[in-house]
Amino acid sequence: MDVVVLIGRLLFVVLFAVSGLGHLTKTPQMSSYAASRGVPLPVPAVIVSGVVLLVGAVSIGVGLWADIGALALAAFCLAAAVLMHAFWKESDPGARMMEQVQFLKDTALCGASLVMFAFFAYACHDLGLMVTGPALTIG
């Protein structure tokens, strides 16, 4: 079972790791897009979000306080959904639909990250293939 959990963790964090690298290697392009969506201080926001994405992904991937990493990714996903994909502000039906899909994707990933947080905080000490146990515990 430990190997299945490890594979699941790694598959889950690939998206976040790639996105984090994109934030840090394509900061000017990402910042322009963030500015167009009304994000305040877009350059620092892109850099900070890139670091959060990478730290969260590594934390879950290697099992180093994975509960905290999962919470960080949940916070990022919620912020990205609301700030970057405010579909309710779109007047064009096509743009509205596309932003709604992205909003729902981010909220689903937020939910999955919260489930992972609960999983790690509750059962992490019973899992193998983790560097540390949870920083927080529930249950």
Steps between C-alpha positions, in 0.01 A plus 500: 500500500791737572609484136147575377484808725844611378396462134180693571694778672744528212228503236310764697794740531625491140253770395601725789875451449481575128281803566736626771797470266302690238428779746870533579643458148235700315435770758461791252238318293316367806511843664348665194214252508455546877493879451236462228284311752536780758743327737674763714882499490505240222877440487539422871172307493625277219834440672343425838237273344774317307690437823180385676426261214850351503527475877155341524577255221836396647351475849230257385723319252775414745277485807661785691219646714265409218203631696641854487581460131142393433366804687729729299373352173139531617554870578662556160217325316232700677679829435559409135136406452369828639766740370584350162179332386215730606262366235214708640677814372514378139242631253605287202330157527805311369740675737254454786478126436878463475558692823228298674676177401829634638326622817344158556835327433668717761224447756515123438877504553444705816261233623742221414778687682279533808424127489875435476558731796249302708649171381854603589407663832295198604688199363844624398672334796372163369627554147840389387709677242470836675795708621310640800171457673240775491566844643134515605281217620126452499286227640 
